[in-house]
Amino acid sequence: MSKRVWTVASIAISALILGACNKDGEATKSATAAATPAVEAPVATVNGQPIPASVFAVVVQGQFQKKPAEITPEQHKAVLDQLVDLYVAAQAADKEGLGKDPEVLARIDFQKANALASALVQKYTKDKTPTGEQLKAEYEKQIAAMPKLEYHARHILVKEEAQAKDVIAQLAKGAKFEELAKKVSIDGSKAQGGDLNWFTPERMVKPFSEALEKLKKGEYTKEPVKSEFGWHVIRLEDTRPNNPPAFETVKDRLGPMVQQRQLREYIEGLRKAATIQGL
């Protein structure tokens, strides 16, 4: 039922282009190899096809975050063996005509765009370390967006609406909420009498939080609340101010937020300047 809070804001384009080390990473490196100048000295050749040193360097950087001169002989051999296997397989695929397969061509096209976009992002963010003023401004934005209250609540979760209505009827007759929770709730909080402790509304699924915010202290929902987890009967125990964290305690998390915001604005600017059809 809970959702993460204070996470770094993200955008779809950054998820795409910052995820360079994914399962398609080797194919991306292969696409890079195809664009490598033929005059570059190879680290090896496979059936006459050179494996450029720049491709070797890309793989080394991706695996060890080091330059080729900084890795051990064992690591050098391991990377070279990987590349030989890759090139042997790629050559065999080409002989079987897979290089003309529409799906393969589409993957190559995507991987080329992915590599280029990744390079652009690296160049764009290289010298854009957030300033103190930018960090402070981001902090203020995050604080302004935070819920003003924390809630302490209990709930009883059951599978069927009829069960929830029966719980409400028993409460109306004077049954104790905590005892009913221990008896019939299917939630992990049942051992604590349905106690969910303190939380902010966005940590809960929307139907739950919306119903909770309408309650006064000591009240419970007079109608069952349906969510993806089942049917809830909710009681509000108390509220208190949601005090924001101090700037210094979250400062390290604000930098990535600022960079993501800048990147999003940059990509949005590129979109606005582009001629896009089909949307």
C-alpha positions in Angstrom: 0.0 0.0 0.0 2.9 2.3 0.6 4.7 4.4 -2.1 8.2 5.9 -2.1 8.7 9.5 -1.0 11.5 12.0 -1.4 12.7 10.1 -4.5 14.7 11.9 -7.2 12.4 13.2 -9.9 12.9 11.3 -13.2 11.8 11.7 -16.8 11.4 9.1 -19.5 14.3 10.3 -21.6 16.8 10.2 -18.8 15.7 6.6 -18.0 16.4 5.7 -21.6 19.7 7.4 -22.1 21.2 7.0 -18.7 20.6 3.3 -18.7 23.5 2.6 -21.0 24.6 -0.6 -19.2 21.5 -2.6 -20.0 21.0 -5.9 -21.7 21.4 -4.3 -25.0 24.8 -2.8 -24.0 26.9 -5.2 -26.0 24.9 -4.5 -29.2 25.3 -0.8 -28.6 29.1 -1.3 -28.5 28.8 -3.3 -31.7 27.1 -0.4 -33.3 29.8 1.9 -32.0 32.4 -0.4 -33.6 30.7 0.0 -37.0 31.2 3.7 -36.8 34.9 3.5 -35.8 37.4 4.8 -38.4 39.2 2.0 -40.3 42.6 3.6 -39.7 42.4 3.0 -35.9 44.9 0.3 -34.7 43.0 -2.8 -33.7 43.5 -4.8 -30.5 42.7 -8.0 -32.5 41.2 -9.1 -35.8 38.5 -11.7 -36.3 38.4 -13.3 -39.8 40.1 -10.1 -41.1 37.7 -7.7 -39.3 39.5 -5.4 -36.8 38.4 -4.9 -33.3 39.3 -1.3 -32.8 41.1 -0.1 -29.6 38.3 2.4 -29.0 35.7 -0.4 -28.8 38.0 -2.2 -26.4 38.3 0.9 -24.3 34.5 1.4 -24.2 34.0 -2.1 -22.9 36.8 -1.7 -20.3 35.3 1.6 -19.1 31.8 0.0 -18.8 33.0 -3.0 -16.9 35.8 -1.6 -14.7 35.4 2.2 -14.8 39.1 2.3 -15.8 41.2 2.9 -18.9 42.8 -0.1 -20.7 46.2 0.8 -19.3 44.8 0.5 -15.8 43.4 -3.0 -15.9 45.2 -6.3 -15.1 46.4 -8.7 -17.8 43.7 -11.1 -16.7 41.0 -8.4 -17.1 42.5 -7.5 -20.5 42.3 -11.1 -21.7 38.7 -11.5 -20.4 37.5 -8.4 -22.2 39.3 -9.4 -25.4 37.7 -12.8 -25.2 34.3 -11.3 -24.8 34.8 -9.1 -27.9 36.1 -12.0 -30.0 33.0 -14.0 -29.1 30.9 -11.0 -29.9 32.5 -10.5 -33.3 32.5 -14.2 -34.2 28.7 -14.3 -33.4 28.0 -11.1 -35.3 29.8 -12.4 -38.4 27.9 -15.7 -38.3 24.6 -13.7 -37.9 25.6 -11.6 -40.9 26.3 -14.7 -43.0 22.9 -16.0 -42.2 21.3 -12.8 -43.4 20.2 -11.6 -40.0 21.8 -8.2 -40.8 18.8 -7.6 -43.1 16.2 -8.7 -40.7 13.8 -5.7 -40.0 13.8 -6.3 -36.2 17.6 -6.4 -36.1 17.8 -3.2 -38.1 15.3 -1.6 -35.8 17.4 -2.6 -32.8 20.5 -1.2 -34.4 18.8 2.1 -35.2 17.5 2.4 -31.6 20.9 1.5 -30.2 22.6 4.2 -32.4 20.1 6.8 -31.2 20.6 5.6 -27.6 24.4 5.9 -27.8 24.2 9.4 -29.4 21.7 10.6 -26.9 23.8 9.3 -24.0 26.8 11.2 -25.4 24.8 14.4 -25.6 23.6 14.1 -22.0 27.1 13.5 -20.8 28.3 16.6 -22.7 25.4 18.7 -21.4 25.8 17.7 -17.8 29.6 17.6 -17.6 30.0 21.2 -16.4 26.6 21.8 -14.8 27.3 21.2 -11.1 24.4 22.7 -9.3 25.1 26.0 -7.4 24.2 26.6 -3.8 21.4 28.9 -5.0 20.0 26.2 -7.2 20.1 23.6 -4.5 18.3 26.0 -2.1 15.6 26.7 -4.8 15.1 23.0 -5.4 14.8 22.5 -1.6 12.1 25.2 -1.4 10.2 23.6 -4.3 10.2 20.2 -2.6 9.1 21.6 0.7 6.3 23.5 -0.9 5.1 20.3 -2.5 5.2 18.3 0.7 2.0 17.4 2.6 1.3 19.7 5.5 0.1 17.0 7.8 1.1 13.5 9.0 -1.7 11.0 9.9 -1.9 8.3 12.5 -4.5 5.7 11.5 -5.7 2.2 11.9 -7.5 0.1 9.3 -9.2 -3.2 8.9 -8.6 -4.9 5.5 -11.0 -7.6 4.2 -11.5 -9.3 0.9 -15.2 -8.7 0.4 -17.4 -5.6 0.6 -20.0 -7.4 2.7 -17.3 -8.2 5.3 -16.3 -4.6 5.5 -20.0 -3.6 5.9 -20.3 -6.1 8.7 -17.2 -4.6 10.4 -18.8 -1.2 10.2 -22.0 -2.5 11.7 -20.2 -4.1 14.6 -18.3 -0.9 15.3 -21.6 1.0 15.3 -22.8 -1.4 18.0 -19.7 -0.6 20.2 -17.2 -3.2 19.1 -13.5 -2.2 19.6 -11.7 -1.4 16.4 -8.4 -3.0 17.6 -10.1 -6.2 18.5 -11.9 -6.5 15.2 -8.7 -5.8 13.3 -6.9 -8.6 15.1 -9.8 -10.9 14.4 -10.7 -10.3 10.8 -8.1 -8.1 9.1 -5.9 -9.7 6.4 -3.3 -6.9 6.5 0.1 -7.3 8.2 -0.9 -4.6 10.7 -3.6 -6.9 12.2 -1.3 -8.0 15.1 -1.1 -4.3 16.1 -4.8 -3.8 16.0 -4.6 -2.4 12.5 -2.2 0.4 13.6 -0.4 1.9 10.6 1.6 4.4 12.8 2.4 7.8 11.3 2.5 8.5 7.6 1.9 11.1 4.9 -1.1 10.6 2.5 1.0 10.1 -0.6 2.5 6.9 0.9 -0.9 5.3 0.6 -3.0 4.3 -2.4 -5.3 7.1 -3.5 -8.7 5.8 -2.4 -7.3 5.2 1.1 -5.7 8.6 1.5 -8.7 10.4 0.1 -11.1 8.7 2.6 -8.6 9.3 5.4 -8.3 13.0 4.8 -12.1 13.4 5.2 -12.1 12.0 8.7 -11.9 13.9 12.0 -9.9 12.6 14.9 -11.5 9.4 16.3 -13.8 8.9 13.3 -13.9 5.8 11.1 -15.3 5.4 7.6 -19.0 4.7 7.5 -18.7 3.1 4.1 -16.1 0.5 2.9 -13.2 1.9 1.0 -12.2 -0.1 -2.0 -8.6 -0.3 -3.2 -6.4 -2.8 -5.2 -5.8 -4.6 -1.9 -9.4 -5.2 -0.9 -11.9 -3.3 1.2 -10.8 -1.0 4.1 -12.4 0.3 7.2 -10.3 3.2 8.3 -10.1 5.1 11.6 -8.2 8.3 12.1 -6.3 8.4 15.4 -4.6 11.8 15.1 -2.8 14.3 12.9 0.4 16.4 13.4 2.4 18.9 11.4 4.7 17.3 8.8 7.9 19.0 9.6 10.3 19.1 6.6 13.9 17.8 6.9 16.6 20.3 7.3 18.3 21.5 4.2 21.7 20.1 5.2 20.3 16.6 5.7 18.9 16.4 2.2 21.4 18.6 0.3 23.2 15.6 -1.3 19.9 14.4 -2.8 19.0 17.8 -4.2 21.9 17.9 -6.7 20.5 15.0 -8.9 17.0 16.6 -8.7 18.4 19.9 -10.1 20.3 18.1 -12.8 17.2 16.1 -13.8 15.1 19.3 -13.9 17.8 21.0 -16.1 17.9 17.9 -18.4 14.2 17.7 -18.7 14.0 21.4 -19.6 16.8 20.9 -22.2 15.1 17.9 -23.8 11.8 19.8 -23.8 13.5 22.7 -25.6 14.8 20.3 -28.2 11.3 18.8 -28.7 9.8 22.3 -29.2 12.4 23.1 -31.8 11.9 19.8 -33.6 9.4 19.1 -36.4 7.5 16.1 -35.0 4.7 14.3 -36.9 2.5 11.4 -35.9 1.8 12.5 -32.2 
